[in-house]
Amino acid sequence: MNTVLVLVDHDSGAPHKSSLELLTFARRLGEPAAVVYGDADAGLVDVLGSFGAATVYAAAPGGPDEYPTTAKALLLVDLATRVAPAAVLVTADPEGKEVAARVAVRLDSGVITDAVDLRATPDGPMATQLVFAGTWLAESQVRRGTPVIAVRPNAIAPEAAPVRAVVESVPAPPHVDGPRVISRTARAASGRPALTDAAIVVAGGRGVGSAEGFGLVERLADALGGAVAGSRAATDLNWCPHELQVGQTGKTVSPELYFASGISGAIQHRAGMQSSRTIVAVNKDPKAPIFQFADFGVVGDLHVVLPALLDEISNRKG
């Protein structure tokens, strides 16, 4: 069975949900092999094995970790050259797409981004990807070299398939001159799930009216156990941090539930969230574009609708 290399994103030994999704997809194409840049402790290896990773390639940084994106790409190139995998899978986030591009160039291979489904064919992996700002689905296949595929988070539910994982230590990639990380600032913990991994996202737009009004969005997200997001208008007005912007110039999300409050639904915002499983919109303008693609819509003032919804959630939780 052909090997499928999966780049694992992890924090303090805990793999990101998106990486477990990649392992689930990888089993459709061959035998998953997890690639870990950093410390692969026993807990991380056990989790990866429980999702089908028969092999865990672990590479500890050999020196200052100044630009891990380049190091991860070089690590994947070295492994791909050595094991000739059926595919290389990464998460379709900003770093993952950069890694995918670097790997594809060095392997002289094709690259597919924003994949939302994968299946095996006699000619290699076939990917379903979102194109043209998410308005179309395209079936795509790499015709030259090792397919390098960036898969959107939340494209599939992680499914366990326990195996005994074998750890193989591999040398860290050599240092390459290029961009360097000169400082790091730890992100303040919010207690909420990461935006791109969240199953529920509650977003606010210009219609919330103020930074205080955006507090309603945050309260609803906390009541539902979801992540907070904002449209470009909300982030430009500093009602919401820019790292939580969803849209063509922000992050792309595909949660089970996307709850849009006071967001008109312009094409730039739609590009970042329309692959969500269920979209609920609250807007007082009945002609707002978001109602054209929302699954459920409420025409009304969000400052009335959201407090009523919060009360109902509180009552149901008892």
VOKESE-231655 format. One record per residue (C-alpha): residue number from 1; residue in one letter; x, y, z. Coordinates in pm, 1 decimal. Last residue first. Example, Ala and Ser with C-alpha at 12.3 -4.5 7.8 and 13.67 -1.06 7.14 Angstrom:
2
<pt nr="2" rest="S" xx="1367.0" yy="-106.0" zz="714.0"/>
<pt nr="1" rest="A" xx="1230.0" yy="-450.0" zz="780.0"/>
! end
This chain:
318
<pt nr="318" rest="G" xx="-3163.7" yy="2453.1" zz="3265.6"/>
<pt nr="317" rest="K" xx="-2961.2" yy="2429.8" zz="2945.6"/>
<pt nr="316" rest="R" xx="-3287.7" yy="2482.4" zz="2761.5"/>
<pt nr="315" rest="N" xx="-3362.5" yy="2801.2" zz="2956.1"/>
<pt nr="314" rest="S" xx="-3014.6" yy="2942.9" zz="2890.3"/>
<pt nr="313" rest="I" xx="-3043.1" yy="2868.3" zz="2518.2"/>
<pt nr="312" rest="E" xx="-3383.9" yy="3040.5" zz="2511.3"/>
<pt nr="311" rest="D" xx="-3249.9" yy="3346.3" zz="2692.2"/>
<pt nr="310" rest="L" xx="-2955.9" yy="3366.0" zz="2452.4"/>
<pt nr="309" rest="L" xx="-3193.4" yy="3344.3" zz="2156.1"/>
<pt nr="308" rest="A" xx="-3403.9" yy="3630.2" zz="2293.9"/>
<pt nr="307" rest="P" xx="-3088.4" yy="3835.4" zz="2348.6"/>
<pt nr="306" rest="L" xx="-2983.2" yy="3757.2" zz="1987.9"/>
<pt nr="305" rest="V" xx="-3314.0" yy="3850.3" zz="1823.3"/>
<pt nr="304" rest="V" xx="-3365.6" yy="4191.6" zz="1981.8"/>
<pt nr="303" rest="H" xx="-3021.8" yy="4342.2" zz="1925.7"/>
<pt nr="302" rest="L" xx="-3010.8" yy="4140.8" zz="1600.3"/>
<pt nr="301" rest="D" xx="-3295.0" yy="4354.9" zz="1466.4"/>
<pt nr="300" rest="G" xx="-3507.8" yy="4142.4" zz="1237.8"/>
<pt nr="299" rest="V" xx="-3532.2" yy="3933.6" zz="924.2"/>
<pt nr="298" rest="V" xx="-3431.4" yy="3587.4" zz="1043.5"/>
<pt nr="297" rest="G" xx="-3275.3" yy="3350.5" zz="792.3"/>
<pt nr="296" rest="F" xx="-3214.4" yy="2979.3" zz="774.0"/>
<pt nr="295" rest="D" xx="-3012.9" yy="2789.9" zz="514.0"/>
<pt nr="294" rest="A" xx="-2834.6" yy="3108.5" zz="405.9"/>
<pt nr="293" rest="F" xx="-2743.9" yy="3141.3" zz="35.7"/>
<pt nr="292" rest="Q" xx="-2973.9" yy="3417.3" zz="-89.1"/>
<pt nr="291" rest="F" xx="-3031.7" yy="3548.9" zz="262.7"/>
<pt nr="290" rest="I" xx="-2670.9" yy="3671.1" zz="269.0"/>
<pt nr="289" rest="P" xx="-2744.9" yy="3915.4" zz="-12.7"/>
<pt nr="288" rest="A" xx="-2941.3" yy="4146.3" zz="222.7"/>
<pt nr="287" rest="K" xx="-3282.3" yy="4219.7" zz="70.0"/>
<pt nr="286" rest="P" xx="-3478.2" yy="4158.4" zz="391.9"/>
<pt nr="285" rest="D" xx="-3259.0" yy="4417.5" zz="569.7"/>
<pt nr="284" rest="K" xx="-3290.4" yy="4360.9" zz="945.6"/>
<pt nr="283" rest="N" xx="-3027.8" yy="4089.4" zz="937.6"/>
<pt nr="282" rest="V" xx="-2991.8" yy="3757.6" zz="1119.1"/>
<pt nr="281" rest="A" xx="-2835.1" yy="3476.5" zz="917.0"/>
<pt nr="280" rest="V" xx="-2801.8" yy="3103.8" zz="980.6"/>
<pt nr="279" rest="I" xx="-2568.5" yy="2897.6" zz="762.3"/>
<pt nr="278" rest="T" xx="-2548.0" yy="2518.7" zz="790.4"/>
<pt nr="277" rest="R" xx="-2264.8" yy="2300.8" zz="657.0"/>
<pt nr="276" rest="S" xx="-2022.2" yy="2588.7" zz="605.8"/>
<pt nr="275" rest="S" xx="-1876.5" yy="2599.2" zz="251.4"/>
<pt nr="274" rest="Q" xx="-2003.4" yy="2958.0" zz="221.7"/>
<pt nr="273" rest="M" xx="-1759.6" yy="3087.9" zz="482.3"/>
<pt nr="272" rest="G" xx="-1457.0" yy="3270.2" zz="340.0"/>
<pt nr="271" rest="A" xx="-1574.8" yy="3344.2" zz="-13.8"/>
<pt nr="270" rest="R" xx="-1905.6" yy="3475.3" zz="121.9"/>
<pt nr="269" rest="H" xx="-1724.0" yy="3758.8" zz="296.0"/>
<pt nr="268" rest="Q" xx="-1576.0" yy="3891.4" zz="-27.9"/>
<pt nr="267" rest="I" xx="-1901.1" yy="3819.5" zz="-214.9"/>
<pt nr="266" rest="A" xx="-2096.5" yy="4052.9" zz="14.2"/>
<pt nr="265" rest="G" xx="-2314.7" yy="3880.7" zz="274.5"/>
<pt nr="264" rest="S" xx="-2481.5" yy="4171.2" zz="453.1"/>
<pt nr="263" rest="I" xx="-2352.9" yy="4073.4" zz="797.4"/>
<pt nr="262" rest="G" xx="-2555.6" yy="4189.4" zz="1097.8"/>
<pt nr="261" rest="S" xx="-2523.7" yy="3855.2" zz="1273.9"/>
<pt nr="260" rest="A" xx="-2400.2" yy="3551.5" zz="1081.4"/>
<pt nr="259" rest="F" xx="-2422.8" yy="3212.8" zz="1254.8"/>
<pt nr="258" rest="Y" xx="-2208.4" yy="2950.7" zz="1080.2"/>
<pt nr="257" rest="L" xx="-2285.6" yy="2595.4" zz="1191.5"/>
<pt nr="256" rest="E" xx="-2099.6" yy="2274.7" zz="1099.8"/>
<pt nr="255" rest="P" xx="-1791.5" yy="2485.8" zz="1041.1"/>
<pt nr="254" rest="S" xx="-1609.5" yy="2547.2" zz="711.5"/>
<pt nr="253" rest="V" xx="-1387.8" yy="2850.4" zz="769.7"/>
<pt nr="252" rest="T" xx="-1163.9" yy="3059.7" zz="544.8"/>
<pt nr="251" rest="K" xx="-961.2" yy="3333.6" zz="707.1"/>
<pt nr="250" rest="G" xx="-922.8" yy="3694.4" zz="597.9"/>
<pt nr="249" rest="T" xx="-884.6" yy="3875.0" zz="265.4"/>
<pt nr="248" rest="Q" xx="-1150.0" yy="3663.4" zz="92.3"/>
<pt nr="247" rest="G" xx="-1355.1" yy="3642.6" zz="407.2"/>
<pt nr="246" rest="V" xx="-1349.9" yy="3576.9" zz="779.4"/>
<pt nr="245" rest="Q" xx="-1171.5" yy="3819.5" zz="1010.1"/>
<pt nr="244" rest="L" xx="-1066.8" yy="3672.3" zz="1345.5"/>
<pt nr="243" rest="E" xx="-698.6" yy="3766.9" zz="1309.2"/>
<pt nr="242" rest="H" xx="-814.9" yy="4124.8" zz="1254.0"/>
<pt nr="241" rest="P" xx="-939.0" yy="4150.9" zz="1612.8"/>
<pt nr="240" rest="C" xx="-1309.8" yy="4245.3" zz="1646.2"/>
<pt nr="239" rest="W" xx="-1482.4" yy="4578.3" zz="1703.8"/>
<pt nr="238" rest="N" xx="-1176.4" yy="4750.7" zz="1562.7"/>
<pt nr="237" rest="L" xx="-1378.9" yy="4931.5" zz="1292.2"/>
<pt nr="236" rest="D" xx="-1171.4" yy="4755.6" zz="1025.1"/>
<pt nr="235" rest="T" xx="-1245.3" yy="4426.2" zz="1203.0"/>
<pt nr="234" rest="A" xx="-1621.8" yy="4477.1" zz="1190.9"/>
<pt nr="233" rest="A" xx="-1617.0" yy="4591.8" zz="827.1"/>
<pt nr="232" rest="R" xx="-1399.2" yy="4296.3" zz="727.0"/>
<pt nr="231" rest="S" xx="-1656.0" yy="4059.3" zz="874.8"/>
<pt nr="230" rest="G" xx="-1604.3" yy="3919.3" zz="1221.1"/>
<pt nr="229" rest="A" xx="-1548.4" yy="3587.5" zz="1391.8"/>
<pt nr="228" rest="V" xx="-1603.6" yy="3432.4" zz="1735.0"/>
<pt nr="227" rest="A" xx="-1560.0" yy="3060.2" zz="1799.0"/>
<pt nr="226" rest="G" xx="-1820.3" yy="2823.6" zz="1938.7"/>
<pt nr="225" rest="G" xx="-1935.6" yy="2670.2" zz="2265.1"/>
<pt nr="224" rest="L" xx="-2294.8" yy="2770.1" zz="2191.6"/>
<pt nr="223" rest="A" xx="-2330.8" yy="3000.2" zz="2492.6"/>
<pt nr="222" rest="D" xx="-1977.0" yy="3130.9" zz="2437.4"/>
<pt nr="221" rest="A" xx="-2052.8" yy="3216.0" zz="2074.2"/>
<pt nr="220" rest="L" xx="-2376.8" yy="3385.5" zz="2177.6"/>
<pt nr="219" rest="R" xx="-2194.7" yy="3598.3" zz="2434.9"/>
<pt nr="218" rest="E" xx="-1927.4" yy="3694.9" zz="2181.8"/>
<pt nr="217" rest="V" xx="-2186.9" yy="3804.1" zz="1926.3"/>
<pt nr="216" rest="L" xx="-2369.4" yy="4005.4" zz="2191.5"/>
<pt nr="215" rest="G" xx="-2039.4" yy="4172.4" zz="2282.3"/>
<pt nr="214" rest="F" xx="-2028.1" yy="4300.8" zz="1926.1"/>
<pt nr="213" rest="G" xx="-2292.0" yy="4550.6" zz="2032.3"/>
<pt nr="212" rest="E" xx="-2045.3" yy="4702.7" zz="2276.6"/>
<pt nr="211" rest="A" xx="-1791.8" yy="4740.7" zz="1995.0"/>
<pt nr="210" rest="S" xx="-2060.5" yy="4917.0" zz="1795.9"/>
<pt nr="209" rest="G" xx="-2344.8" yy="4883.5" zz="1546.6"/>
<pt nr="208" rest="V" xx="-2389.6" yy="4505.8" zz="1530.5"/>
<pt nr="207" rest="G" xx="-2490.4" yy="4565.8" zz="1167.4"/>
<pt nr="206" rest="R" xx="-2131.4" yy="4622.5" zz="1057.8"/>
<pt nr="205" rest="G" xx="-2065.9" yy="4253.5" zz="1091.3"/>
<pt nr="204" rest="G" xx="-2071.7" yy="3980.4" zz="1353.0"/>
<pt nr="203" rest="A" xx="-1977.2" yy="3614.4" zz="1332.7"/>
<pt nr="202" rest="V" xx="-2067.6" yy="3310.8" zz="1540.6"/>
<pt nr="201" rest="V" xx="-1870.6" yy="3001.6" zz="1439.4"/>
<pt nr="200" rest="I" xx="-1959.3" yy="2646.8" zz="1543.3"/>
<pt nr="199" rest="A" xx="-1751.6" yy="2336.4" zz="1461.8"/>
<pt nr="198" rest="A" xx="-1434.3" yy="2534.1" zz="1527.1"/>
<pt nr="197" rest="D" xx="-1106.5" yy="2434.8" zz="1360.3"/>
<pt nr="196" rest="T" xx="-1048.0" yy="2753.6" zz="1157.0"/>
<pt nr="195" rest="L" xx="-1148.8" yy="2979.8" zz="1445.8"/>
<pt nr="194" rest="A" xx="-956.8" yy="2804.9" zz="1721.4"/>
<pt nr="193" rest="P" xx="-1192.0" yy="2697.0" zz="1998.4"/>
<pt nr="192" rest="R" xx="-1280.8" yy="2944.4" zz="2274.6"/>
<pt nr="191" rest="G" xx="-1111.1" yy="2969.2" zz="2615.1"/>
<pt nr="190" rest="S" xx="-981.0" yy="3311.8" zz="2516.6"/>
<pt nr="189" rest="A" xx="-611.1" yy="3249.8" zz="2578.1"/>
<pt nr="188" rest="A" xx="-400.8" yy="3554.8" zz="2498.4"/>
<pt nr="187" rest="R" xx="-175.8" yy="3487.5" zz="2200.6"/>
<pt nr="186" rest="A" xx="191.8" yy="3454.0" zz="2287.9"/>
<pt nr="185" rest="T" xx="410.8" yy="3717.2" zz="2127.9"/>
<pt nr="184" rest="R" xx="699.6" yy="3605.5" zz="1909.1"/>
<pt nr="183" rest="S" xx="1003.0" yy="3792.1" zz="1782.1"/>
<pt nr="182" rest="I" xx="1253.3" yy="3792.1" zz="1497.1"/>
<pt nr="181" rest="V" xx="1099.6" yy="3518.9" zz="1283.5"/>
<pt nr="180" rest="R" xx="1332.7" yy="3492.8" zz="986.1"/>
<pt nr="179" rest="P" xx="1276.6" yy="3514.7" zz="611.6"/>
<pt nr="178" rest="G" xx="1546.9" yy="3342.6" zz="404.7"/>
<pt nr="177" rest="D" xx="1877.4" yy="3165.7" zz="447.5"/>
<pt nr="176" rest="V" xx="1833.2" yy="2790.3" zz="467.8"/>
<pt nr="175" rest="H" xx="1927.2" yy="2589.2" zz="774.8"/>
<pt nr="174" rest="P" xx="1952.0" yy="2218.3" zz="708.0"/>
<pt nr="173" rest="P" xx="1637.6" yy="2006.8" zz="755.4"/>
<pt nr="172" rest="A" xx="1612.6" yy="1818.0" zz="1085.1"/>
<pt nr="171" rest="P" xx="1728.8" yy="1460.5" zz="1062.6"/>
<pt nr="170" rest="V" xx="1466.3" yy="1186.2" zz="1086.6"/>
<pt nr="169" rest="S" xx="1345.3" yy="997.9" zz="1391.3"/>
<pt nr="168" rest="E" xx="1116.3" yy="708.2" zz="1309.2"/>
<pt nr="167" rest="V" xx="826.3" yy="643.6" zz="1545.7"/>
<pt nr="166" rest="V" xx="615.6" yy="333.4" zz="1488.9"/>
<pt nr="165" rest="A" xx="242.0" yy="376.3" zz="1543.3"/>
<pt nr="164" rest="R" xx="36.9" yy="77.9" zz="1650.4"/>
<pt nr="163" rest="V" xx="-291.9" yy="108.6" zz="1467.7"/>
<pt nr="162" rest="P" xx="-628.1" yy="251.4" zz="1568.4"/>
<pt nr="161" rest="A" xx="-875.1" yy="367.8" zz="1300.8"/>
<pt nr="160" rest="A" xx="-1049.5" yy="672.6" zz="1448.4"/>
<pt nr="159" rest="E" xx="-1262.0" yy="894.2" zz="1225.1"/>
<pt nr="158" rest="P" xx="-1212.0" yy="1270.9" zz="1201.3"/>
<pt nr="157" rest="A" xx="-1522.2" yy="1437.7" zz="1052.0"/>
<pt nr="156" rest="I" xx="-1454.6" yy="1566.2" zz="700.4"/>
<pt nr="155" rest="A" xx="-1406.9" yy="1905.1" zz="531.2"/>
<pt nr="154" rest="N" xx="-1376.8" yy="2071.0" zz="872.5"/>
<pt nr="153" rest="P" xx="-1039.2" yy="2224.9" zz="782.8"/>
<pt nr="152" rest="R" xx="-972.0" yy="2280.4" zz="411.0"/>
<pt nr="151" rest="V" xx="-731.4" yy="2038.6" zz="244.8"/>
<pt nr="150" rest="A" xx="-399.4" yy="2139.6" zz="84.8"/>
<pt nr="149" rest="I" xx="-286.9" yy="1876.4" zz="-166.3"/>
<pt nr="148" rest="V" xx="59.0" yy="1798.6" zz="-301.2"/>
<pt nr="147" rest="P" xx="35.3" yy="1529.5" zz="-568.0"/>
<pt nr="146" rest="T" xx="375.6" yy="1366.8" zz="-633.4"/>
<pt nr="145" rest="G" xx="491.7" yy="1421.5" zz="-990.1"/>
<pt nr="144" rest="R" xx="287.4" yy="1527.4" zz="-1287.3"/>
<pt nr="143" rest="R" xx="-84.6" yy="1487.5" zz="-1357.9"/>
<pt nr="142" rest="V" xx="-232.3" yy="1623.9" zz="-1035.7"/>
<pt nr="141" rest="Q" xx="-607.5" yy="1579.7" zz="-1032.2"/>
<pt nr="140" rest="S" xx="-893.1" yy="1824.8" zz="-992.7"/>
<pt nr="139" rest="E" xx="-1271.5" yy="1797.7" zz="-969.7"/>
<pt nr="138" rest="A" xx="-1408.7" yy="2150.7" zz="-937.5"/>
<pt nr="137" rest="L" xx="-1676.6" yy="2295.1" zz="-710.3"/>
<pt nr="136" rest="W" xx="-1791.6" yy="2648.6" zz="-785.4"/>
<pt nr="135" rest="T" xx="-1880.9" yy="2966.9" zz="-593.9"/>
<pt nr="134" rest="G" xx="-1606.1" yy="2929.2" zz="-333.2"/>
<pt nr="133" rest="A" xx="-1415.3" yy="3240.6" zz="-428.1"/>
<pt nr="132" rest="F" xx="-1371.0" yy="3113.9" zz="-785.0"/>
<pt nr="131" rest="V" xx="-1275.5" yy="2759.9" zz="-677.0"/>
<pt nr="130" rest="L" xx="-1365.8" yy="2508.9" zz="-405.0"/>
<pt nr="129" rest="Q" xx="-1191.6" yy="2175.9" zz="-450.8"/>
<pt nr="128" rest="T" xx="-1289.2" yy="1816.0" zz="-507.9"/>
<pt nr="127" rest="A" xx="-969.8" yy="1615.9" zz="-525.1"/>
<pt nr="126" rest="M" xx="-891.1" yy="1298.6" zz="-719.3"/>
<pt nr="125" rest="P" xx="-592.3" yy="1103.2" zz="-592.0"/>
<pt nr="124" rest="G" xx="-404.9" yy="888.2" zz="-844.9"/>
<pt nr="123" rest="D" xx="-467.6" yy="756.4" zz="-1195.5"/>
<pt nr="122" rest="P" xx="-643.8" yy="438.6" zz="-1080.0"/>
<pt nr="121" rest="T" xx="-864.8" yy="659.0" zz="-860.0"/>
<pt nr="120" rest="A" xx="-858.0" yy="732.9" zz="-485.8"/>
<pt nr="119" rest="R" xx="-1091.2" yy="988.3" zz="-334.2"/>
<pt nr="118" rest="L" xx="-1052.5" yy="1328.7" zz="-173.9"/>
<pt nr="117" rest="D" xx="-1298.7" yy="1595.0" zz="-58.7"/>
<pt nr="116" rest="V" xx="-1292.4" yy="1961.3" zz="43.9"/>
<pt nr="115" rest="A" xx="-975.1" yy="2066.3" zz="-135.3"/>
<pt nr="114" rest="D" xx="-880.8" yy="2431.7" zz="-91.6"/>
<pt nr="113" rest="T" xx="-546.9" yy="2395.2" zz="-270.8"/>
<pt nr="112" rest="I" xx="-413.3" yy="2153.9" zz="-533.7"/>
<pt nr="111" rest="V" xx="-42.1" yy="2135.8" zz="-620.8"/>
<pt nr="110" rest="G" xx="137.8" yy="1977.7" zz="-916.6"/>
<pt nr="109" rest="S" xx="490.3" yy="1848.4" zz="-888.5"/>
<pt nr="108" rest="D" xx="843.3" yy="1971.3" zz="-965.1"/>
<pt nr="107" rest="L" xx="944.5" yy="1828.2" zz="-626.2"/>
<pt nr="106" rest="R" xx="1099.9" yy="2160.3" zz="-515.8"/>
<pt nr="105" rest="V" xx="810.5" yy="2362.1" zz="-659.1"/>
<pt nr="104" rest="A" xx="545.9" yy="2132.8" zz="-507.8"/>
<pt nr="103" rest="V" xx="706.2" yy="2144.6" zz="-163.3"/>
<pt nr="102" rest="R" xx="727.8" yy="2524.6" zz="-159.7"/>
<pt nr="101" rest="A" xx="366.7" yy="2561.4" zz="-272.7"/>
<pt nr="100" rest="A" xx="237.2" yy="2312.4" zz="-16.5"/>
<pt nr="99" rest="V" xx="431.4" yy="2480.8" zz="265.5"/>
<pt nr="98" rest="E" xx="284.9" yy="2816.9" zz="168.8"/>
<pt nr="97" rest="K" xx="-63.5" yy="2666.5" zz="158.6"/>
<pt nr="96" rest="G" xx="-10.6" yy="2510.3" zz="501.3"/>
<pt nr="95" rest="E" xx="105.5" yy="2838.8" zz="653.1"/>
<pt nr="94" rest="P" xx="-200.0" yy="3031.1" zz="531.1"/>
<pt nr="93" rest="D" xx="-445.6" yy="2749.9" zz="614.9"/>
<pt nr="92" rest="A" xx="-526.4" yy="2464.6" zz="377.7"/>
<pt nr="91" rest="T" xx="-398.1" yy="2185.1" zz="602.5"/>
<pt nr="90" rest="V" xx="-135.3" yy="1961.3" zz="445.7"/>
<pt nr="89" rest="L" xx="-145.1" yy="1633.1" zz="252.4"/>
<pt nr="88" rest="V" xx="138.5" yy="1483.0" zz="48.1"/>
<pt nr="87" rest="A" xx="32.6" yy="1216.5" zz="-199.4"/>
<pt nr="86" rest="A" xx="97.8" yy="862.2" zz="-321.6"/>
<pt nr="85" rest="P" xx="431.8" yy="878.0" zz="-143.0"/>
<pt nr="84" rest="A" xx="775.2" yy="820.2" zz="-303.4"/>
<pt nr="83" rest="V" xx="945.9" yy="717.1" zz="26.3"/>
<pt nr="82" rest="R" xx="1281.6" yy="897.8" zz="-0.9"/>
<pt nr="81" rest="T" xx="1206.5" yy="1192.2" zz="-224.5"/>
<pt nr="80" rest="A" xx="881.8" yy="1249.1" zz="-36.9"/>
<pt nr="79" rest="L" xx="1068.1" yy="1239.4" zz="293.7"/>
<pt nr="78" rest="D" xx="1325.7" yy="1499.2" zz="186.4"/>
<pt nr="77" rest="V" xx="1057.8" yy="1722.2" zz="31.6"/>
<pt nr="76" rest="L" xx="841.7" yy="1697.5" zz="344.1"/>
<pt nr="75" rest="L" xx="1131.8" yy="1804.1" zz="565.8"/>
<pt nr="74" rest="L" xx="1219.2" yy="2088.8" zz="329.6"/>
<pt nr="73" rest="A" xx="861.6" yy="2219.1" zz="350.9"/>
<pt nr="72" rest="K" xx="854.0" yy="2191.4" zz="728.9"/>
<pt nr="71" rest="A" xx="1184.4" yy="2378.8" zz="756.2"/>
<pt nr="70" rest="T" xx="1062.8" yy="2658.2" zz="530.2"/>
<pt nr="69" rest="T" xx="748.5" yy="2705.8" zz="737.6"/>
<pt nr="68" rest="P" xx="945.2" yy="2678.9" zz="1063.5"/>
<pt nr="67" rest="Y" xx="1117.5" yy="3014.5" zz="1017.0"/>
<pt nr="66" rest="E" xx="1350.9" yy="3100.7" zz="1303.0"/>
<pt nr="65" rest="D" xx="1339.4" yy="2775.5" zz="1499.9"/>
<pt nr="64" rest="P" xx="1687.1" yy="2826.6" zz="1645.9"/>
<pt nr="63" rest="G" xx="1886.2" yy="2507.2" zz="1600.3"/>
<pt nr="62" rest="G" xx="1848.4" yy="2141.4" zz="1506.5"/>
<pt nr="61" rest="P" xx="1468.8" yy="2147.8" zz="1508.0"/>
<pt nr="60" rest="A" xx="1336.7" yy="1803.1" zz="1607.8"/>
<pt nr="59" rest="A" xx="1223.5" yy="1580.5" zz="1324.0"/>
<pt nr="58" rest="A" xx="967.8" yy="1306.6" zz="1381.8"/>
<pt nr="57" rest="Y" xx="833.3" yy="1070.7" zz="1114.9"/>
<pt nr="56" rest="V" xx="536.5" yy="888.8" zz="1263.2"/>
<pt nr="55" rest="T" xx="450.8" yy="561.0" zz="1093.9"/>
<pt nr="54" rest="A" xx="130.0" yy="357.8" zz="1110.4"/>
<pt nr="53" rest="A" xx="-77.9" yy="675.8" zz="1133.7"/>
<pt nr="52" rest="G" xx="-436.0" yy="544.1" zz="1145.8"/>
<pt nr="51" rest="F" xx="-625.1" yy="780.3" zz="1371.6"/>
<pt nr="50" rest="S" xx="-535.0" yy="599.6" zz="1696.1"/>
<pt nr="49" rest="G" xx="-172.5" yy="608.3" zz="1585.5"/>
<pt nr="48" rest="L" xx="-180.3" yy="987.5" zz="1573.0"/>
<pt nr="47" rest="V" xx="-322.6" yy="999.7" zz="1924.8"/>
<pt nr="46" rest="D" xx="-59.0" yy="757.2" zz="2057.7"/>
<pt nr="45" rest="V" xx="222.4" yy="951.7" zz="1888.0"/>
<pt nr="44" rest="L" xx="105.4" yy="1277.3" zz="2047.7"/>
<pt nr="43" rest="G" xx="95.6" yy="1120.4" zz="2392.7"/>
<pt nr="42" rest="A" xx="436.9" yy="955.9" zz="2351.3"/>
<pt nr="41" rest="D" xx="608.6" yy="1283.0" zz="2263.4"/>
<pt nr="40" rest="A" xx="679.5" yy="1394.5" zz="1908.6"/>
<pt nr="39" rest="D" xx="879.2" yy="1712.3" zz="1975.5"/>
<pt nr="38" rest="G" xx="909.3" yy="1932.7" zz="1672.0"/>
<pt nr="37" rest="Y" xx="820.2" yy="1888.8" zz="1307.7"/>
<pt nr="36" rest="V" xx="585.7" yy="1591.8" zz="1295.0"/>
<pt nr="35" rest="V" xx="514.5" yy="1402.9" zz="974.0"/>
<pt nr="34" rest="A" xx="238.2" yy="1143.8" zz="1005.2"/>
<pt nr="33" rest="A" xx="239.1" yy="845.4" zz="770.1"/>
<pt nr="32" rest="P" xx="-101.1" yy="738.9" zz="643.6"/>
<pt nr="31" rest="E" xx="-129.9" yy="415.3" zz="442.7"/>
<pt nr="30" rest="G" xx="-309.8" yy="464.2" zz="112.4"/>
<pt nr="29" rest="L" xx="-552.4" yy="700.4" zz="-57.8"/>
<pt nr="28" rest="R" xx="-869.3" yy="663.6" zz="146.1"/>
<pt nr="27" rest="R" xx="-662.3" yy="635.8" zz="463.8"/>
<pt nr="26" rest="A" xx="-518.4" yy="980.2" zz="387.8"/>
<pt nr="25" rest="F" xx="-862.1" yy="1141.7" zz="423.7"/>
<pt nr="24" rest="T" xx="-886.8" yy="1028.5" zz="785.5"/>
<pt nr="23" rest="L" xx="-526.1" yy="1131.9" zz="849.3"/>
<pt nr="22" rest="L" xx="-606.9" yy="1476.0" zz="707.9"/>
<pt nr="21" rest="E" xx="-905.0" yy="1506.6" zz="943.0"/>
<pt nr="20" rest="L" xx="-675.0" yy="1426.3" zz="1235.5"/>
<pt nr="19" rest="S" xx="-454.0" yy="1711.6" zz="1115.9"/>
<pt nr="18" rest="S" xx="-751.5" yy="1948.6" zz="1106.5"/>
<pt nr="17" rest="K" xx="-831.3" yy="1863.7" zz="1467.7"/>
<pt nr="16" rest="H" xx="-494.1" yy="2005.1" zz="1567.8"/>
<pt nr="15" rest="P" xx="-258.3" yy="1758.4" zz="1733.2"/>
<pt nr="14" rest="A" xx="-184.6" yy="1800.5" zz="2106.2"/>
<pt nr="13" rest="G" xx="182.1" yy="1771.6" zz="2204.4"/>
<pt nr="12" rest="S" xx="220.6" yy="2131.5" zz="2316.7"/>
<pt nr="11" rest="D" xx="46.5" yy="2259.7" zz="2005.8"/>
<pt nr="10" rest="H" xx="25.4" yy="2049.7" zz="1692.3"/>
<pt nr="9" rest="D" xx="7.0" yy="2069.3" zz="1315.2"/>
<pt nr="8" rest="V" xx="75.4" yy="1735.0" zz="1149.4"/>
<pt nr="7" rest="L" xx="194.8" yy="1715.6" zz="789.0"/>
<pt nr="6" rest="V" xx="45.3" yy="1403.0" zz="637.0"/>
<pt nr="5" rest="L" xx="251.0" yy="1183.6" zz="402.3"/>
<pt nr="4" rest="V" xx="52.3" yy="915.7" zz="218.8"/>
<pt nr="3" rest="T" xx="234.5" yy="583.5" zz="178.5"/>
<pt nr="2" rest="N" xx="132.4" yy="343.0" zz="-94.7"/>
<pt nr="1" rest="M" xx="0.0" yy="0.0" zz="0.0"/>
! end
